[in-house]
Each structure stands twice: as structure tokens, then as C-alpha cells.
């Protein structure tokens, strides 16, 4: 982002002033930074990114020495230390800055070393992929991954300028340019990542954008199909992720663990339950064998291997899944019901299970609604999934008007 160099200077100065050395790995994706911290000498990491949020924003993501995001307890400790004092050191104990190359190579090597990857089979498919990196950090490493896998790549918005040509959240509504380019090129598919490349969305060969929910579902279908019976094979996803994930897991005789929304919650369950895969329906694929964080490169590798194994198109793989529709909206009403009042409102939808771990979720026989406070803005998010869009919209309207 245009503000990135300024924020980098501020972060570096702050760390040096408290006696800490800084390894600057340059422009790198969030998963790349996680891998670099996990396998490098650093005791932690800071990623300067506002993820999928609009260009005027910027922020910091903090990593522990194992490459994972800070836990709630870790965040409390950071706050405690900040409140205790400034921690500045004398001029003779200031930290230093060193540039460290090779983070992208480390990440690419980790992805390409997974045991299920068959580069020869992928190359034999002769696939052509268009990449929309929205001028973010994925603009170099994603095309490099495709090159390693023997895939013809047409880059779109891969210049690393930080000036987003469209809304950076990789959802179908924002991928018209990618859809058009896939059709114009006659490509087999398109892939889109958000600015820090921890989320992945897909476009089929007809230039039709798939719901971002489909990314994790297809990845799970592939990996569970490659996981031997008797080996760990459960999945972990958040409460707002599509119910298709349960259908895919059931097809392979596996279990899905649901968690509150938030990558850290999903990762905690993946590690605690020994899950083989997890993620979020926003296009986030977490494969702990590489690292326990959302990673678009892992998702791309899984998808390409799935296409090679099945000798099918992306549209054909998607068509094998039951048709569902998810509708997402938000309500900016400080008086919107919560707690017991919200439970009572959702119970009026009919027989179903109620989950109160993160807001309130009602799950019926063939539909569900999840109502929760946003973590990023003063609003209530309402997500519904049903057999078709009209049924999902009806559920949302009933929740709003009850």
C-alpha cells in the first residue's frame, strides 16, 4: 500500500529504539512471513497490512516465534507491557536493521515439498491460469508458484504497486476484470488473492466467479481424497463457513469441528484436534503440514493437483457439489437484539440447533443463519445459507423483522 513504507519506518524505529534488531524481508505475503518466522531466527514477526480492507487503511499483524498469530493471552501480555512503560534503551544499545532475502523461495520450497504434489501430472494438463493479485504482495510469488508447477500464467494486476485497481476483497462481485480476462485469454481458470495473499478465490474457464466459500470446499475434497483411512483427517472451520464442508467430510468419513470466527480460533482447533486441514469460508485454506495459517499458495497447489488427478475442469468439480446459496448482510443498529433475545428470535425460524459460542447460530435441516457482532466495524453481521438465494434472503428478512 502507498502508506507501507511510512509504517515500515515507524515500526522499525520503534523496535530499534527498544533494543531490538529487525530483519526486513521486503514485500512479502502474510503466509510467506509466517513461514519465514517459523523457520528463521526471529523471535516474532510483524506484517504491515490491512488485508482485504480498502486502500486508505493499514495495520499490523503480530506473529509469535512459531509463526502463529498472537493468542488472547499473548495480546494481554503485549498490552500489559505497553502500559508498564516505554522500554526505550540508550543510544549505545539501539537495535539494527538487516535486509534478508529469500523469504519467497523459502515459502515456495515449503509448498512444493508437500508429499501429494505431482508436478509432472500438473504440467501434463497444460493449464493456463490468469492471476489477479490486485497489485498486492502476491503479485510476484503467485506467478512464480505457477511457473514452478509447469502452468502457463497470465498476470493481471501483478505489478506490486500497492494501488488497488478494484475492491481488494476477493469476492465474485469484485472480480469482473479477472472474469473478462479469463474469457479473453481462453484460459482454463483464474485465481484471485487479496493484498496479503492469505485468501484465494476462483474463476472457472467460462469466466464465472465461484463463491469464495468454494475454495476451502474443493481443497478439502481433494486432500481428504488423498488421506489414507485411519490417518488423521478431520477438518476445522469457523461457524460462518458453508455447510458444504460437512457434506464433503461425510463423503470421506471425516468429522468437522466448528469454531468461533477468527483465524486464531480455527488454528487452535486444528492443532488441538490434530486436523489435517482447516480454514474459513472467505477463501482461507490452512494446511498445518506447511504452516498453520491461511495460505493462498497452498490452496492453488491443492486445486491444480485436484484438476490433474480428476482430469476435470473447475466447473465440473464445482458442479459435483450440492447447490446452495449464501447471503451475507450487516445491520448497523445498536439496539439489534443479542443474547437471549436473539436466541428467541432465531428459534422462531423453526426446529434446529442453537450455537451461542460466537453470537448466535441457528442450524435447521437444510439451512442455517449466523448472527454475530463484527470484529472490524460497529455492525451486526447476518449470514444465511439455504438451498437457493431466495430462501436465504427470506431467512435474513425473518431475522431482521421478527
C-alpha positions in Angstrom: 0.0 0.0 0.0 1.2 3.6 -0.5 1.4 4.0 3.3 3.5 0.9 3.7 7.0 2.5 3.6 5.9 5.1 6.2 4.5 2.5 8.5 7.6 0.3 8.0 9.9 3.2 9.0 7.8 3.8 12.2 7.7 0.1 13.2 11.5 -0.3 12.5 12.3 2.8 14.6 10.1 1.7 17.4 11.8 -1.7 17.6 15.3 -0.3 17.3 14.6 2.2 20.0 13.8 -0.6 22.4 16.9 -2.5 21.5 15.5 -5.0 19.0 17.2 -5.9 15.8 15.0 -6.1 12.7 15.1 -8.5 9.7 13.4 -6.7 6.8 12.3 -9.4 4.3 10.8 -6.7 1.9 7.4 -7.0 0.2 6.1 -10.4 1.2 2.7 -12.1 1.7 1.3 -12.9 5.1 1.8 -16.6 4.7 5.3 -16.0 3.4 6.1 -14.0 6.5 4.7 -16.7 8.7 6.9 -19.3 7.1 9.9 -17.0 7.4 9.4 -16.6 11.1 8.6 -20.3 11.7 11.8 -21.4 10.0 14.1 -18.5 10.7 16.0 -17.0 13.7 13.4 -14.3 14.6 11.5 -14.4 17.9 8.4 -12.9 16.3 7.1 -11.1 13.2 5.2 -8.0 12.2 3.2 -7.9 9.0 2.3 -4.4 7.7 -1.1 -5.0 6.1 -4.7 -4.2 6.2 -5.5 -7.4 4.4 -8.6 -7.1 2.2 -9.7 -3.7 3.6 -9.7 -0.6 1.4 -6.6 1.2 0.3 -6.7 4.0 2.8 -6.3 1.6 5.7 -3.1 0.0 7.1 -2.4 -2.1 10.1 -0.1 -4.6 11.8 -0.4 -8.3 12.3 1.7 -9.8 15.0 3.3 -13.2 15.0 4.9 -15.3 17.7 8.2 -17.1 17.2 6.5 -20.2 15.9 4.9 -18.2 13.1 1.4 -18.2 14.6 -0.7 -15.1 15.4 -0.8 -13.9 19.0 -3.3 -15.6 21.3 -5.6 -13.7 23.5 -3.2 -14.3 26.4 -0.3 -13.0 24.2 -2.3 -9.9 23.3 -3.0 -9.2 27.0 0.7 -9.5 27.8 1.6 -7.0 25.0 -1.0 -4.6 26.4 0.4 -5.1 29.9 4.0 -4.3 28.8 2.8 -1.2 26.9 1.1 0.1 29.9 4.1 -0.6 32.1 6.5 1.8 30.4 8.1 2.8 27.1 11.0 0.4 27.2 13.4 2.6 25.4 17.2 1.9 25.6 20.2 4.2 25.5 21.9 5.2 22.3 24.6 2.6 22.8 22.1 -0.3 22.9 19.9 0.5 19.9 18.9 -2.2 17.6 19.9 -2.6 13.9 18.2 -3.3 10.6 19.3 -6.0 8.2 17.8 -6.8 4.8 17.1 -10.5 4.5 16.4 -12.0 1.0 15.0 -15.4 0.2 11.7 -15.4 2.1 9.7 -16.1 -1.1 12.0 -19.0 -2.0 11.6 -20.5 1.5 7.8 -20.3 1.1 7.8 -21.8 -2.4 10.1 -24.6 -1.4 7.8 -25.5 1.5 4.7 -25.6 -0.7 6.4 -27.6 -3.4 7.7 -30.1 -0.9 4.3 -31.4 0.1 4.0 -35.2 -0.5 0.9 -35.1 -2.6 2.2 -32.7 -5.2 2.9 -34.2 -8.6 4.4 -31.5 -10.8 4.7 -33.8 -13.8 0.9 -34.5 -13.7 0.1 -30.9 -13.3 2.4 -29.9 -16.2 0.8 -32.6 -18.4 -2.6 -30.9 -18.1 -1.2 -27.9 -20.0 -3.2 -25.5 -17.8 -3.5 -21.8 -18.5 -4.2 -19.6 -15.4 -4.9 -15.9 -15.1 -3.7 -14.4 -11.8 -5.3 -11.3 -10.2 -3.1 -10.2 -7.3 -4.9 -6.7 -7.0 -1.4 -5.1 -7.2 -0.7 -6.6 -3.7 2.1 -8.7 -2.2 1.1 -11.8 -4.1 1.9 -10.3 -7.5 5.4 -11.9 -7.7 5.2 -15.1 -5.7 1.9 -16.5 -7.1 3.1 -16.4 -10.7 6.4 -17.9 -9.6 4.5 -20.8 -8.0 2.6 -21.4 -11.2 5.9 -21.3 -13.2 7.3 -24.0 -10.8 4.3 -26.1 -11.3 4.5 -26.0 -15.1 1.4 -23.9 -15.6 1.1 -21.1 -18.1 0.4 -17.9 -16.3 -1.1 -14.6 -17.5 -0.6 -12.0 -14.8 -3.3 -9.4 -14.1 -2.7 -6.6 -11.6 0.6 -8.2 -10.5 2.8 -5.2 -10.6 3.3 -4.8 -6.8 2.3 -1.1 -6.9 0.0 -1.3 -3.9 -2.6 0.8 -5.8 -5.6 -1.5 -5.9 -7.5 -1.4 -9.3 -10.7 -2.7 -7.7 -12.1 -3.5 -4.3 -9.4 -5.8 -2.8 -11.7 -8.3 -1.2 -11.7 -11.4 -3.4 -15.4 -12.0 -3.8 -17.3 -12.6 -7.0 -18.7 -9.0 -7.1 -15.1 -7.6 -7.4 -13.7 -10.0 -9.9 -15.2 -8.7 -13.2 -11.8 -7.9 -14.6 -10.5 -11.3 -13.9 -13.6 -13.0 -15.4 -13.3 -10.9 -18.5 -9.5 -11.7 -18.9 -10.1 -15.5 -18.4 -12.6 -15.4 -21.3 -10.4 -13.1 -23.4 -7.4 -15.4 -23.0 -9.4 -18.6 -23.3 -7.7 -19.7 -20.0 -8.7 -22.7 -18.0 -9.3 -20.8 -14.9 -8.5 -17.6 -12.9 -7.2 -17.2 -9.4 -7.6 -14.1 -7.3 -5.8 -13.3 -4.0 -6.3 -10.4 -1.6 -3.5 -7.9 -1.0 -1.6 -10.0 1.6 -2.5 -13.2 -0.3 -3.9 -15.3 2.6 -7.3 -15.6 0.8 -8.0 -17.3 -2.6 -11.0 -17.0 -4.9 -11.5 -18.9 -8.2 -13.0 -18.2 -11.7 -13.8 -21.1 -14.0 -13.0 -21.4 -17.7 -16.2 -19.8 -18.7 -15.3 -16.7 -16.8 -17.7 -17.3 -14.0 -16.5 -16.4 -10.5 -17.2 -19.1 -7.9 -18.3 -18.2 -4.4 -15.2 -17.7 -2.2 -16.7 -20.4 0.0 -15.9 -23.0 -2.7 -12.1 -22.6 -2.3 -11.9 -24.5 1.0 -14.6 -27.0 0.0 -12.6 -28.0 -3.1 -9.4 -28.1 -1.2 -11.0 -30.3 1.4 -12.4 -32.7 -1.2 -9.0 -33.0 -2.7 -7.0 -33.5 0.4 -9.4 -35.9 2.1 -9.4 -38.0 -1.0 -5.6 -38.2 -0.7 -5.7 -39.0 3.1 -5.5 -42.8 3.9 -8.1 -44.3 6.0 -7.0 -44.5 9.6 -4.8 -41.3 9.3 -5.9 -38.0 10.9 -8.4 -36.4 8.6 -10.7 -34.2 10.5 -11.4 -30.6 9.4 -11.7 -27.4 11.4 -13.7 -24.4 10.2 -15.5 -21.4 11.7 -19.2 -21.1 12.4 -19.8 -19.0 9.3 -18.3 -21.4 6.8 -20.6 -23.1 4.2 -22.4 -26.3 5.3 -21.0 -28.0 2.1 -17.9 -28.7 4.2 -19.8 -31.2 6.3 -21.1 -32.9 3.2 -17.6 -33.2 1.8 -16.3 -34.5 5.1 -19.1 -37.1 5.3 -18.3 -38.3 1.8 -14.8 -39.2 3.1 -16.0 -40.4 6.5 -14.5 -37.5 8.4 -15.6 -35.0 11.1 -15.8 -31.2 11.0 -15.0 -29.2 14.1 -16.7 -25.7 14.2 -15.1 -22.7 15.9 -15.9 -19.1 16.6 -14.9 -16.8 13.7 -11.3 -15.7 13.6 -8.2 -17.4 12.2 -6.6 -17.9 15.6 -9.7 -19.9 16.8 -9.5 -22.1 13.8 -5.8 -22.7 14.1 -6.1 -23.5 17.8 -8.7 -26.2 17.0 -6.6 -27.6 14.0 -3.6 -28.1 16.3 -5.6 -29.2 19.3 -7.7 -31.8 17.4 -4.9 -32.9 15.1 -6.9 -31.8 12.0 -5.4 -32.4 8.6 -6.9 -29.2 7.1 -8.9 -26.2 8.2 -9.8 -22.7 7.2 -12.5 -20.1 6.7 -15.2 -19.7 4.0 -13.7 -16.4 2.9 -11.2 -18.3 0.8 -8.7 -19.1 3.6 -7.1 -22.5 3.4 -5.0 -23.7 6.4 -2.8 -26.7 5.8 -0.7 -27.2 9.0 1.8 -29.5 7.3 3.2 -26.4 5.6 2.3 -23.9 8.3 -0.7 -23.2 10.5 -2.1 -20.1 8.7 -4.2 -19.2 5.7 -2.2 -19.6 2.6 -3.4 -18.9 -1.0 -0.4 -20.7 -2.4 -1.2 -23.9 -0.7 -4.8 -23.5 -1.9 -3.6 -23.0 -5.5 -1.4 -26.1 -5.3 -4.2 -28.2 -4.0 -6.6 -27.0 -6.7 -4.2 -27.7 -9.5 -3.4 -31.1 -8.2 -7.1 -31.8 -7.9 -7.6 -30.8 -11.5 -4.7 -33.0 -12.6 -6.0 -36.0 -10.6 -9.5 -35.8 -11.8 -8.7 -34.7 -15.3 -11.7 -32.4 -15.0 -12.4 -28.7 -15.3 -13.0 -26.4 -12.4 -16.6 -26.0 -13.4 -17.1 -29.8 -13.5 -15.6 -30.2 -10.0 -17.9 -27.4 -8.6 -20.9 -28.9 -10.3 -20.5 -32.2 -8.3 -21.3 -30.3 -5.1 -24.9 -29.8 -4.0 -26.4 -26.4 -4.9 -26.5 -24.0 -2.1 -26.7 -20.2 -1.8 -25.2 -18.0 0.9 -26.3 -14.4 1.5 -24.3 -12.0 3.7 -25.5 -8.7 5.0 -25.0 -6.4 8.0 -27.1 -4.2 10.2 -25.8 -1.0 11.8 -28.3 -0.9 14.7 -27.0 -0.6 18.2 -30.3 -1.8 19.5 -30.4 -5.0 17.5 -31.2 -8.0 19.8 -28.4 -10.0 21.3 -28.1 -12.8 23.9 -31.3 -14.5 25.0 -33.4 -12.1 22.9 -31.5 -13.0 19.8 -31.8 -16.7 20.6 -35.6 -16.3 21.0 -35.8 -14.6 17.6 -33.8 -17.3 15.8 -35.8 -20.1 17.5 -38.9 -18.7 15.7 -37.3 -19.9 12.4 -38.3 -23.4 13.2 -36.7 -26.6 14.7 -33.0 -26.5 14.8 -29.8 -26.4 16.8 -28.6 -23.2 18.6 -24.9 -22.4 19.0 -24.0 -19.4 21.2 -20.2 -19.6 21.0 -20.0 -16.6 18.7 -23.1 -14.6 18.6 -26.0 -17.0 17.8 -26.2 -19.5 15.0 -29.4 -21.5 14.2 -29.0 -24.6 12.1 -32.1 -26.3 10.6 -32.4 -29.3 8.4 -31.2 -27.7 5.2 -30.4 -24.1 6.1 -28.7 -22.0 8.7 -28.4 -18.4 10.0 -25.5 -16.9 11.9 -25.8 -13.5 13.6 -22.8 -12.0 15.3 -21.1 -8.7 16.0 -18.4 -7.7 13.6 -14.8 -7.8 14.8 -13.8 -4.9 12.5 -16.7 -2.4 12.4 -19.7 -1.3 14.6 -22.2 -3.6 12.9 -24.1 -6.9 13.3 -23.3 -9.4 10.5 -26.1 -11.8 9.4 -25.1 -14.8 7.2 -27.6 -17.3 5.9 -27.2 -20.4 3.7 -30.1 -22.3 2.1 -30.9 -24.3 -1.0 -31.2 -21.2 -3.1 -30.8 -17.4 -2.8 -34.4 -16.6 -2.3 -34.7 -19.0 0.6 -31.5 -17.5 2.2 -32.8 -13.9 1.7 -36.1 -14.9 3.3 -34.3 -16.2 6.4 -32.4 -13.0 6.7 -35.5 -10.9 6.4 -37.2 -13.0 9.1 -34.3 -12.4 11.4 -34.4 -8.7 10.8 -38.2 -8.3 11.1 -39.0 -10.7 13.9 
